[in-house]
């Protein structure tokens, strides 16, 4: 039997945590074959991270996808150039020849997501990137789903489903849920021979990071040191966990600002940090209310898997339902690179005219393809 044609793609992801650019290399047919290559994380400098944070406020005035009010056009250009530089560094550091690359999957930076208005905005100029790196670039992969009536998020579930098919023993159990704890948390529920079910579950790291930055001048809670010293504030936790969003059935997705940071007088640095960890974990666990069956295994990806308090809360909650919680690495996966890998995988699917999203993941009317192909100048 002839093996399906594999394409080599580089995936680029800058998530809602605003911490940097993830890069990953993948050889795939865009379906069941996934051969993971090297990956890297390139942090943003503090000054650029502050510019991106300010851009989120400016973006609130956008009314149509091409709008770039204020300094957003300049930030988009600089963001694209940073991605180009990262691609060059990645190819050099990993010894990957440019000629071996078929596609680059470019996410860009989400600065606005309003699914109820069919509006999602990612900064990033795909044509400029293609010209800079001399490679075909697939970008703007969320818009096709919205045109089909979907939420435009999450898009990673198609890749999660591919990974679930090749989990090592002893993790070949079903159903399995992948959880990405980034700025926002999202889950993908996978059962054999069925389209994945996915949705944003609630806050991820964004609230904790914003709290630590505002109250302590720190970008995040390193090793859970602050939260581990605090106590859960029940009233504050209930305020978040009583959000109508958590009770809303899927499909559903969030903008970074849909949950606000507690006020400075709502508790001590440690107690609020501890409470926000609990909220993140409980919102994820509450997602089982919207699933067909309780999962047997939770695989945790994204930066949140490094927070010991979040992981402990998840593990204790899942254990009450007879389920296990593991970090992605326990299943021989890369929890940092998974979203970048997914964008490489989706770029290949886009060009193979395969669906990126499904009615069960975003609420689109039919399985939807998407993406725009930008070619380098010849």
C-alpha positions as CSV (number, residue, x, y, z in Angstrom):
1,X,0.0,0.0,0.0
2,X,1.3,3.4,-0.9
3,X,1.7,5.7,2.1
4,X,-0.3,8.9,1.9
5,X,1.7,12.0,0.8
6,X,3.2,13.7,3.8
7,X,3.8,17.4,3.8
8,X,6.3,19.2,6.1
9,X,4.9,22.3,7.8
10,X,6.1,24.8,10.4
11,X,3.4,26.0,12.8
12,X,3.5,29.4,14.5
13,X,1.4,30.2,17.6
14,X,1.1,33.3,19.7
15,X,-1.6,32.7,22.3
16,X,-3.7,34.7,24.6
17,X,-1.1,34.6,27.4
18,X,1.0,37.1,25.2
19,X,4.2,35.4,26.4
20,X,5.9,34.7,23.0
21,X,5.9,32.7,19.8
22,X,5.8,28.9,19.8
23,X,7.2,27.2,16.8
24,X,7.0,23.5,15.8
25,X,7.8,21.3,12.9
26,X,5.4,18.5,11.7
27,X,5.3,15.9,8.9
28,X,1.7,14.9,8.3
29,X,-0.9,13.9,5.8
30,X,-3.3,16.2,7.6
31,X,-5.3,13.2,8.7
32,X,-4.0,10.2,10.8
33,X,-0.3,10.4,10.2
34,X,1.6,12.8,12.6
35,X,5.3,12.8,12.9
36,X,6.4,15.5,15.3
37,X,9.7,17.3,14.9
38,X,11.6,19.8,16.9
39,X,9.9,22.8,18.6
40,X,11.0,26.0,20.3
41,X,9.6,28.9,22.4
42,X,10.7,32.4,21.7
43,X,9.6,34.8,24.4
44,X,8.5,38.3,23.6
45,X,10.6,41.1,25.1
46,X,8.8,42.9,27.9
47,X,8.4,46.1,25.9
48,X,6.6,44.3,23.0
49,X,4.5,42.3,25.4
50,X,3.3,45.6,26.9
51,X,2.5,46.9,23.4
52,X,0.4,43.8,22.7
53,X,-1.4,44.2,26.0
54,X,-2.2,47.8,25.1
55,X,-3.3,46.6,21.7
56,X,-6.0,44.5,23.3
57,X,-7.6,47.7,24.6
58,X,-7.4,49.5,21.3
59,X,-8.9,46.5,19.5
60,X,-12.1,46.8,21.5
61,X,-13.1,49.6,19.1
62,X,-12.8,47.4,16.0
63,X,-16.1,46.9,14.2
64,X,-15.0,44.9,11.1
65,X,-12.1,42.4,10.7
66,X,-9.8,44.6,8.5
67,X,-10.0,47.6,10.9
68,X,-6.7,48.6,12.4
69,X,-7.4,51.6,14.6
70,X,-4.7,53.5,16.5
71,X,-1.3,51.9,16.3
72,X,-2.6,48.4,15.4
73,X,-1.3,48.5,11.9
74,X,2.2,49.2,13.1
75,X,2.0,46.5,15.8
76,X,0.8,44.0,13.1
77,X,3.8,44.8,11.0
78,X,6.2,44.4,13.9
79,X,4.5,41.2,15.0
80,X,4.8,39.8,11.5
81,X,8.5,40.7,11.3
82,X,9.1,39.1,14.7
83,X,7.5,35.9,13.4
84,X,9.7,36.0,10.3
85,X,12.8,36.4,12.5
86,X,11.7,33.5,14.6
87,X,11.2,31.2,11.6
88,X,14.8,32.0,10.4
89,X,16.2,31.3,13.9
90,X,14.2,28.0,14.2
91,X,15.4,26.7,10.8
92,X,19.0,27.6,11.7
93,X,18.9,26.2,15.3
94,X,17.2,22.9,14.2
95,X,19.3,22.4,11.1
96,X,16.1,22.3,8.9
97,X,16.5,23.3,5.3
98,X,14.1,25.8,3.9
99,X,13.7,23.7,0.8
100,X,12.2,20.9,2.9
101,X,9.3,23.0,4.1
102,X,6.1,22.9,2.2
103,X,4.0,25.3,4.3
104,X,4.0,27.6,7.2
105,X,0.8,27.7,9.4
106,X,0.5,31.3,10.9
107,X,-1.9,32.0,13.6
108,X,-1.0,35.6,14.4
109,X,-2.2,37.3,17.6
110,X,-5.8,37.3,18.6
111,X,-6.8,40.8,19.8
112,X,-10.5,40.6,19.6
113,X,-13.0,37.6,19.7
114,X,-16.7,38.3,19.6
115,X,-18.4,35.2,18.3
116,X,-21.9,36.6,18.9
117,X,-21.0,39.2,16.3
118,X,-19.2,36.8,14.0
119,X,-16.1,38.9,14.6
120,X,-12.6,37.6,15.3
121,X,-9.4,39.5,14.7
122,X,-5.9,38.1,14.5
123,X,-3.0,40.5,13.9
124,X,-0.6,39.1,11.4
125,X,0.1,39.8,7.7
126,X,0.4,36.5,5.9
127,X,1.6,37.9,2.6
128,X,4.3,39.9,4.4
129,X,5.5,36.8,6.3
130,X,5.5,34.7,3.1
131,X,7.7,37.3,1.4
132,X,10.0,37.6,4.3
133,X,10.7,33.9,4.8
134,X,10.4,32.8,1.2
135,X,7.8,30.1,2.0
136,X,4.1,29.5,1.4
137,X,2.0,30.7,4.4
138,X,-1.5,29.6,5.3
139,X,-3.1,32.1,7.7
140,X,-6.5,33.5,8.7
141,X,-7.9,30.0,9.5
142,X,-10.7,31.1,11.8
143,X,-12.8,33.2,9.3
144,X,-14.0,30.2,7.3
145,X,-15.6,28.7,10.3
146,X,-17.4,31.9,11.2
147,X,-18.7,32.2,7.6
148,X,-20.2,28.7,8.2
149,X,-21.9,30.0,11.3
150,X,-19.3,28.8,13.8
151,X,-17.7,30.4,16.8
152,X,-14.3,30.6,15.1
153,X,-12.8,28.7,18.1
154,X,-11.4,26.3,19.2
155,X,-9.5,25.1,16.1
156,X,-7.1,22.7,17.7
157,X,-9.5,19.8,18.2
158,X,-8.9,18.2,14.8
159,X,-5.3,17.8,15.8
160,X,-6.2,16.5,19.3
161,X,-8.3,13.8,17.6
162,X,-5.3,12.8,15.5
163,X,-3.1,12.6,18.6
164,X,-5.7,10.5,20.5
165,X,-5.5,7.8,17.9
166,X,-1.8,7.2,18.6
167,X,-1.6,7.5,22.4
168,X,0.9,5.1,24.0
169,X,-0.1,2.4,26.5
170,X,-1.4,2.7,29.2
171,X,-3.2,5.8,28.0
172,X,-5.3,4.2,25.2
173,X,-8.6,4.7,27.1
174,X,-11.7,6.4,26.0
175,X,-13.2,8.8,26.3
176,X,-10.2,11.1,26.6
177,X,-10.2,14.9,27.1
178,X,-7.4,17.2,26.0
179,X,-7.3,20.4,28.0
180,X,-5.3,23.5,26.9
181,X,-4.8,25.8,29.8
182,X,-3.5,29.0,28.1
183,X,-4.9,32.4,28.8
184,X,-8.3,30.8,28.3
185,X,-8.9,27.1,28.9
186,X,-10.5,24.9,26.2
187,X,-11.2,21.2,26.1
188,X,-11.5,18.6,23.4
189,X,-13.5,15.4,24.1
190,X,-12.5,12.5,21.9
191,X,-14.2,9.1,21.3
192,X,-13.3,6.6,18.6
193,X,-15.1,7.0,15.2
194,X,-16.8,10.3,16.1
195,X,-16.1,14.0,15.5
196,X,-14.4,15.6,18.5
197,X,-16.5,17.8,20.8
198,X,-14.8,21.0,21.9
199,X,-15.4,24.3,23.5
200,X,-13.8,27.0,25.7
201,X,-14.4,26.0,29.3
202,X,-13.5,29.2,31.2
203,X,-10.6,31.2,32.5
204,X,-7.1,29.8,32.1
205,X,-3.9,31.5,33.1
206,X,-5.0,35.0,32.1
207,X,-6.7,36.0,35.3
208,X,-3.8,34.7,37.5
209,X,-1.2,36.3,35.3
210,X,-3.1,39.7,35.2
211,X,-3.5,39.6,39.0
212,X,0.1,38.8,39.6
213,X,1.3,41.5,37.2
214,X,-1.0,44.2,38.6
215,X,-0.5,43.4,42.3
216,X,3.0,42.1,42.5
217,X,4.7,43.3,39.3
218,X,5.4,39.7,38.2
219,X,4.4,38.2,34.9
220,X,3.0,35.0,36.5
221,X,3.0,32.9,39.6
222,X,6.3,31.1,39.3
223,X,6.0,27.4,40.4
224,X,2.7,28.3,42.2
225,X,4.7,29.9,45.0
226,X,2.1,32.6,45.7
227,X,-1.0,30.5,45.3
228,X,0.4,27.7,47.5
229,X,0.4,30.1,50.4
230,X,-3.2,31.2,50.1
231,X,-6.7,30.1,51.0
232,X,-9.7,29.8,48.7
233,X,-12.1,32.7,49.0
234,X,-15.4,31.0,48.7
235,X,-17.5,34.1,47.8
236,X,-15.0,35.1,45.1
237,X,-14.8,31.6,43.7
238,X,-18.6,31.3,43.5
239,X,-18.9,34.6,41.7
240,X,-16.8,33.2,38.9
241,X,-18.2,29.7,38.9
242,X,-21.7,31.1,38.9
243,X,-21.0,32.7,35.5
244,X,-23.8,32.0,33.0
245,X,-21.0,31.1,30.5
246,X,-20.1,27.9,32.4
247,X,-23.7,26.7,32.3
248,X,-24.2,27.5,28.7
249,X,-24.1,24.5,26.4
250,X,-21.5,24.2,23.7
251,X,-20.6,25.5,21.2
252,X,-19.1,28.4,23.0
253,X,-15.9,30.4,23.1
254,X,-14.4,33.3,25.1
255,X,-12.6,36.5,24.6
256,X,-9.7,37.2,27.0
257,X,-11.7,40.0,28.7
258,X,-14.9,38.1,29.2
259,X,-13.8,37.4,32.8
260,X,-12.4,40.4,34.7
261,X,-9.6,40.4,37.3
262,X,-10.6,40.8,40.9
263,X,-10.4,44.2,42.5
264,X,-7.3,45.0,44.6
265,X,-9.4,45.0,47.8
266,X,-11.0,41.6,47.3
267,X,-8.3,39.6,49.1
268,X,-4.6,39.2,49.8
269,X,-2.2,38.5,46.9
270,X,-1.9,34.9,48.0
271,X,-5.6,34.2,48.7
272,X,-6.8,35.7,45.4
273,X,-4.1,33.7,43.5
274,X,-5.2,30.5,45.2
275,X,-8.8,31.2,44.4
276,X,-8.1,31.9,40.8
277,X,-6.3,28.5,40.5
278,X,-9.3,26.8,42.0
279,X,-11.6,28.6,39.6
280,X,-9.6,27.6,36.6
281,X,-9.6,23.9,37.6
282,X,-13.3,23.8,38.6
283,X,-14.4,25.5,35.4
284,X,-12.6,22.8,33.5
285,X,-14.1,20.0,35.6
286,X,-17.6,21.5,35.3
287,X,-17.2,21.0,31.5
288,X,-18.1,17.4,32.0
289,X,-21.7,18.6,32.4
290,X,-21.8,19.2,28.7
291,X,-20.1,15.9,27.6
292,X,-21.7,12.7,26.5
293,X,-19.8,10.6,29.0
294,X,-17.4,11.4,31.9
295,X,-13.8,11.2,30.6
296,X,-11.5,8.6,31.9
297,X,-8.3,10.6,31.2
298,X,-7.5,14.3,31.2
299,X,-4.4,15.3,29.3
300,X,-3.3,18.8,30.2
301,X,-1.4,21.0,27.8
302,X,-0.4,24.7,27.8
303,X,1.4,26.7,30.4
304,X,-1.2,25.9,33.1
305,X,0.2,22.3,33.4
306,X,3.3,23.8,35.0
307,X,1.3,25.4,37.8
308,X,1.3,22.8,40.6
309,X,-1.8,24.2,42.4
310,X,-3.9,24.1,39.2
311,X,-2.7,20.6,38.5
312,X,-3.4,19.4,42.1
313,X,-6.9,20.9,42.0
314,X,-7.6,19.2,38.6
315,X,-6.2,15.8,39.9
316,X,-8.3,15.8,43.1
317,X,-11.5,16.8,41.3
318,X,-11.0,14.2,38.5
319,X,-10.2,11.5,41.0
320,X,-13.6,12.0,42.6
321,X,-15.1,10.9,39.3
322,X,-12.7,8.0,38.9
323,X,-10.5,9.7,36.2
324,X,-6.8,10.4,35.9
325,X,-5.1,13.7,35.1
326,X,-1.7,13.8,33.4
327,X,0.5,16.4,31.9
328,X,1.0,16.0,28.1
329,X,4.6,14.8,28.5
330,X,3.4,11.7,30.4
331,X,1.8,10.6,27.2
332,X,4.9,11.4,25.1
333,X,3.4,14.6,23.9
334,X,4.7,18.2,24.1
335,X,2.4,20.4,26.1
336,X,4.2,23.6,25.0
337,X,4.4,22.8,21.3
338,X,0.9,21.3,20.8
339,X,-0.8,24.4,19.6
340,X,2.0,25.3,17.2
341,X,2.0,21.7,16.0
342,X,-1.7,22.0,15.5
343,X,-1.3,25.1,13.3
344,X,1.1,23.2,11.1
345,X,-1.4,20.3,10.9
346,X,-4.2,22.7,10.1
347,X,-2.2,24.4,7.4
348,X,-1.8,21.0,5.7
349,X,-5.5,20.2,6.1
350,X,-6.4,23.6,4.7
351,X,-4.5,23.0,1.5
352,X,-5.9,19.4,1.3
353,X,-9.4,20.9,1.5
354,X,-10.2,19.0,4.6
355,X,-12.4,20.4,7.4
356,X,-10.7,22.4,10.1
357,X,-13.8,22.6,12.3
358,X,-17.0,20.6,12.9
359,X,-20.5,21.3,14.1
360,X,-19.5,19.5,17.4
361,X,-16.4,21.8,17.9
362,X,-17.5,25.3,16.9
363,X,-21.2,25.0,16.0
364,X,-20.6,25.6,12.3
365,X,-23.4,24.4,10.1
366,X,-21.3,21.9,8.3
367,X,-17.6,20.8,8.6
368,X,-15.7,23.8,7.5
369,X,-12.4,24.4,5.7
370,X,-10.6,27.7,6.0
371,X,-7.4,29.6,5.6
372,X,-5.8,31.9,3.1
373,X,-2.7,30.9,1.1
374,X,0.0,33.5,0.6
375,X,2.9,32.7,-1.8
376,X,6.3,34.3,-1.7
377,X,7.2,36.5,-4.7
378,X,8.9,34.5,-7.4
